Amino acid sequence: VSRDFLPRGSGIVTRRPLVLQLITAKTEYAEFLHCKGRKFTDFDEVRQEIEVETDRITGVNKGISSIPINLRIYSPHVLSLTLIDLPGITKVPVGDQPPDIEQQIRDMIMQFISRENCLILAVTPANTDLANSDALKLAKEVDPQGLRTIGVITKLDLMDEGTDAREILENKLLPLRRGYIGVVNRSQKDIDGKKDIKAALLAERKFFLSHPAYRHMADRMGTPYLQKVLNQQLTNHIRDTLPAFRSKLQSQLLSIEHEVEVYKNFRPEDPTRKTKALLQMVQQFSVDFEKRIEGSGDQVDTLELSGGAKINRIFHERFPFELVKMEFNEKELRREISYAIKNIHGIRQVLPCLFTPDMAFEAIVKKQIVKLKGPCLKSVDLVMQELINTVKKCTKKLATYPRLCEETERIVAGYIREREEKTKDQVLLLIDIQVSYINTNHEDFIGFANAQQRSSQVNKSAVGNQVIRKGWLTINNIGIMKGGSKEYWFVLTAESLSWYKDDEEKEKKYMLPLDNLKVRDVEKSFMSSKHIFALFNTEQRNVYKDYRFLELACDSQEEVDSWKASLLRAGVYPDKSSTENDENGQADNFSMDPQLERQVETIRNLVDSYMSIINKCIRDLIPKTIMHLMINNVKEFINAELLAHLYSSEDQNTLMEESAEQAQRRDEMLRMHQALKEALAIIGDISTSTVSTPAPPPVDDSWLQQARRSPPPSPSTQRRPTLNNPPTRPLSGRGPAPAIPSPGPQSGAPPVPFRPGPLPPFPSGGEALGGPPQVPSRPTRAPPSVPR
């Protein structure tokens, strides 16, 4: 940046991550994310703002925070890069720092360097032991291959006299895959003396050119070279990710192409557009509604039953179950029959062996038929609610035009409620028709002659032993000592209920006959999310092993109702008498003479026979009535009359007024389409003109794992020769030089790229060396000049 804007001082200075974005621009200024709209041209103010913003979050007593400071610097002197300045690891807490300050800073650093698109600069001072570098250890954890790690060696000018870091910078000692780059920053004295950044860069360049250990690699050292390397790595990363990025952009472009084509032809001023759109919307709504009812929708709901499927379930599961629930109340029925017989006789004595009063039969039957009104009307309500829900789902596609959506939903829902009233009137009429005449000559009626011979046992429907239902259920009342609640695969037939280990039905666990079984609800426990029902034997026998009840659990109440309806088909009826065992004690104990008991039993059988005829008729007629008067009528209304009602309700321009969200979406889609096309064009240019450098080959960096066990010799203590005694340099204890040949010295030759080891004395065939022995640093070669 060539500007002095980062805070400097003793102790921990960087206490919040600084995300620094360098952007190439014609003018030079800085912007903070927390100070939007404000441009900083004085970089002393930038430093002050960083310090103030740091203290605002962390306090003034050395506290830290992981909340980053975002700074952008626009300048013609920078390459486009994003840098993140992270705090150094602190071992001992000071000031307001927490006891686990080291772990907190470590977690903060890991949060940033763990990202795969992050290049890690592992900064280590040259006057410390590199083998114990915390930065390199952290980098190794997240980048074991070394593809993202560059070593940066600082304070080269502060090393002990007679020592240097040449072998580290040549990547021979403690190597890294991407090697090391040496830099020389300003000292605190330079900072206090307001030394200019440009002067500091020149001083850095002069240091590397004049130092005998570094001048052969001066072109690969220094802050400008580090900047160039980072920019090259950014270029490499962009080039590597271009193919996948191009594919992603192309797929996005294709996904919005169809929608954009519609928006491209959008003409707000076209007078025919709104009329055409209204006709299309109403037609689409009609098609969607019919598909959801008939079951051929293009968007199938996989989470729950809806539309026609749910109405079908109401007709064939919920409604029959509601009929059976209200039908069976044996004690109450017998009590009503006995009272009816006695009330018909009135003050007269009931004589033995006389006929059973048919008036009692008619009174009881009519009362039972009237009770059917409740389940019938409830089924109408359920179907009405499902139709309204279906309308709401279909109107979601009209959300582009809010007023049209609201009016359509209001008109159709209002018509459904009108049809609901007419349907309920027709249903009540059907019940009243049944009450008006008791047809004892019906072919299925057992008649008075056969009433006493009829078995009280409920006949199962003639379905043979076919499978009625399969599914998963949890047996809920198994004790913890015996394994606790378990889920099994249940198979219900007309004669038995079996369960298996899984749905392959290979390992049968148990088969339970359905004789004398009834079903009842079980109260949901406080800690359980399951819905439970229970099977029990009416003869007080154990149902399953030592259990009087078999408690079965489902995930939802709808599933419980569905299983009850299936059990009902198999002849397992819901129990009501258990809730009245302790009620109306006197009714259980009232005495009847044998003649009255015979008459009660006869009428009971007659009522049961006639009500089975009525139930069969009602179960057939009610769904047909609802279908004709509600569902089909609503479909015809939507097809034929909805459009006319919409035209009469509001002005067309008001109905077809586009929502602000839709207008915004259209603009966004058009902008995105244009941006995607421009991005693909730019990528096409980049991919043909950008030059990238391959990744360097792997190196042996096992020293990073071994550093704690046996640290290698520190570079600050390894080489201790003095410049006044250069011939002793090859004998410094470093071992023999690597067997890598180096070219002979030539006057004016370019810098040798690597220096694998100490050079032997020059051969006599070369250019003669006069005077005392010299440091083997090619004395006849002209030193490199500062590049312009």
Disulfide bonds with the S-S distance in Angstrom:
none
